[in-house]
């Protein structure tokens, strides 16, 4: 059973801080009821916007970062470090480490002999660390075509915990990703979008459910499905 969507729309300037505050407060609560928590984080402009807001939030102080683990929703299979989500989010990870997160709590996708090998190894790492039943809080940015992570329209949502693609419509062609099954096993799933060019797909997504041509429509968590948009992406009435 997955939680119903809760849609909130924030003014452009308030979007990042509002979503960051909600994620941090929810994580505080989750850590109080358990020994550890985990985030599944997304790259892209909106994922990075959320990460920047978390990194600058006063609510980060007091969060037990030694009990928090970071996983990545997807990664490009590439030898170019500048393309990797892990490196593009380095500013965010450095702040977390500065506040006490151990290096070993950060889990990037490995770059092995192929995207398939990397995805399989990531699944094994997730299982070995005891997170096979899902992350605590996932935040995923939505692309203008409705993709999330590296789950693209009409290309399947993956099986098991991770998957890979060799013909991504966005370069580079080879990518590694968590599956929608793993995303939906999260306690909380945040779907975020704050760009004007995403308005058309978001307006479609909020009206339908579970459409393989719009992977974002599957974004729900077990306890909370938080769809958070800026007013650039979705008007106040829809």
C-alpha positions in Angstrom: 0.0 0.0 0.0 1.4 3.3 -1.1 0.6 6.7 0.3 -1.6 9.1 -1.6 0.0 12.1 -3.3 0.2 15.3 -1.3 0.8 18.2 -3.8 2.2 21.5 -2.6 3.2 24.5 -4.7 5.7 27.1 -3.5 6.7 30.4 -4.9 10.0 30.1 -6.8 12.1 31.8 -4.1 10.6 29.6 -1.3 10.7 26.3 -3.1 14.2 25.1 -2.1 14.1 26.1 1.5 10.6 24.7 2.0 11.4 21.3 0.6 14.7 21.2 2.4 13.1 22.0 5.7 10.5 19.3 5.2 13.0 16.6 4.4 15.2 17.6 7.4 12.4 17.6 9.8 11.1 14.3 8.6 14.6 12.8 8.8 14.9 14.0 12.4 11.6 12.2 13.2 12.6 9.0 11.4 15.9 8.9 13.3 14.1 9.3 16.6 12.2 6.1 16.0 15.1 4.0 14.6 18.9 3.6 14.8 19.6 5.0 11.3 18.1 6.6 8.2 19.0 7.0 4.6 18.5 9.4 1.7 18.1 8.5 -2.0 19.3 11.7 -3.7 18.8 12.9 -7.3 20.9 15.1 -9.5 19.6 17.6 -12.1 18.9 21.2 -11.6 16.0 20.7 -9.2 17.7 17.9 -7.2 20.7 20.1 -6.9 18.5 23.0 -5.8 17.1 20.9 -2.9 20.6 19.7 -2.0 21.9 23.3 -1.9 19.0 24.3 0.4 19.6 21.4 2.7 23.3 22.3 2.8 22.5 25.9 4.0 19.6 25.0 6.3 20.0 25.7 10.0 18.0 22.5 10.6 21.0 20.5 9.5 22.6 21.3 12.8 21.6 18.6 15.3 20.9 16.0 12.7 22.7 12.8 13.6 24.7 12.5 10.4 26.7 9.6 11.6 23.5 7.5 11.5 22.5 8.8 8.0 23.5 7.1 4.7 23.4 8.6 1.2 22.5 6.6 -1.9 22.1 7.9 -5.5 19.0 7.5 -7.6 21.1 7.2 -10.8 24.5 7.8 -12.4 26.0 8.2 -15.8 28.3 5.5 -16.9 31.2 7.7 -18.0 35.0 8.3 -17.5 34.3 12.0 -17.5 34.2 13.1 -13.8 32.3 16.3 -14.6 29.3 14.3 -15.8 28.8 12.3 -12.7 26.0 13.2 -10.2 28.4 12.2 -7.4 30.8 14.9 -8.4 28.1 17.5 -9.3 26.7 17.0 -5.7 30.2 17.2 -4.1 29.4 20.6 -2.6 26.5 19.0 -0.7 28.4 16.0 0.3 31.3 18.1 1.6 28.9 20.0 3.9 27.4 16.8 5.3 30.9 15.5 6.0 31.8 18.8 7.6 28.8 18.3 10.0 30.0 14.8 10.9 28.9 12.3 8.2 31.5 9.6 7.8 32.9 9.1 4.3 31.8 5.5 4.4 28.2 6.5 4.7 28.2 8.0 1.2 27.6 5.3 -1.5 28.1 6.3 -5.1 27.4 4.0 -8.0 30.7 2.2 -9.0 32.2 2.7 -12.5 33.1 -0.9 -13.5 33.4 -2.6 -16.8 29.9 -1.7 -18.0 26.8 0.0 -16.8 25.2 -3.4 -16.2 28.1 -4.5 -14.0 27.9 -1.2 -12.0 24.2 -1.5 -11.5 24.5 -5.1 -10.3 27.3 -4.2 -7.9 25.2 -1.3 -6.5 22.3 -3.6 -5.8 24.7 -6.0 -3.9 26.0 -3.0 -1.9 22.5 -1.9 -1.0 21.7 -5.4 0.2 24.9 -5.9 2.1 24.4 -2.7 4.0 20.8 -3.7 5.0 18.9 -1.2 3.0 17.2 -3.6 0.6 13.8 -2.8 2.0 14.1 0.9 0.9 15.5 4.3 1.9 13.9 6.6 4.5 13.5 9.6 2.3 14.0 9.8 -1.5 13.9 13.0 -3.5 13.7 12.8 -7.3 13.6 15.5 -9.9 11.3 15.1 -12.8 12.5 15.7 -16.4 10.6 17.6 -19.1 9.7 14.1 -20.6 8.5 12.8 -17.3 11.6 10.6 -16.5 12.9 10.2 -13.0 16.4 8.8 -12.1 17.4 7.1 -15.4 13.9 5.6 -15.9 12.8 6.9 -19.2 9.4 6.9 -20.9 8.5 3.6 -22.4 11.8 1.9 -21.5 10.6 0.0 -18.4 10.9 0.7 -14.7 13.5 -1.9 -13.9 13.3 -5.1 -11.9 15.0 -5.8 -8.5 16.7 -2.9 -6.8 18.7 -1.4 -9.7 18.7 -1.4 -13.5 20.7 0.0 -16.4 20.1 1.5 -19.8 22.4 1.4 -22.9 20.2 3.6 -25.1 19.3 6.6 -22.9 17.6 9.4 -24.9 19.9 11.8 -23.1 23.7 11.4 -23.4 25.6 9.5 -22.4 23.7 6.5 -23.6 24.8 4.2 -20.8 23.3 4.9 -17.4 22.8 3.1 -14.1 19.7 3.6 -12.0 17.7 2.4 -9.0 14.4 0.7 -10.1 11.0 2.1 -9.5 10.4 -0.8 -7.2 13.3 0.4 -5.0 12.0 4.0 -5.1 8.5 2.9 -4.0 10.0 0.9 -1.1 11.1 4.3 0.5 9.2 5.5 3.5 8.9 8.9 1.9 9.2 9.9 -1.8 9.5 13.5 -2.8 8.9 14.4 -6.5 10.3 17.8 -7.1 10.2 20.2 -10.1 10.8 23.9 -10.2 11.6 24.7 -13.9 9.1 26.4 -16.3 9.9 23.9 -19.1 8.6 21.1 -16.9 5.1 22.6 -16.6 3.5 20.7 -19.4 4.6 17.2 -18.1 3.8 18.1 -14.5 0.3 19.2 -15.5 -0.2 15.9 -17.1 1.3 13.9 -14.3 -0.9 15.3 -11.5 -4.0 14.1 -13.4 -3.0 10.5 -14.0 -1.6 7.5 -12.2 1.0 4.9 -13.1 1.6 5.7 -16.8 4.7 4.0 -18.2 5.1 6.9 -20.6 5.4 9.2 -17.6 7.6 7.4 -15.0 7.1 10.3 -12.6 3.5 9.2 -12.1 4.8 6.1 -10.2 6.6 8.3 -7.5 5.0 7.3 -4.2 6.3 6.2 -0.9 5.0 3.8 1.7 4.3 6.5 4.3 4.4 9.8 2.3 4.2 10.8 -1.3 5.2 14.5 -1.4 4.9 16.1 -4.8 6.5 19.6 -4.4 6.6 22.1 -7.2 7.4 25.8 -7.7 4.8 28.1 -9.1 6.9 28.2 -12.3 6.2 24.5 -12.8 2.5 24.3 -11.7 0.0 27.2 -11.3 -1.7 27.6 -8.0 -4.8 26.0 -9.5 -4.9 22.9 -11.6 
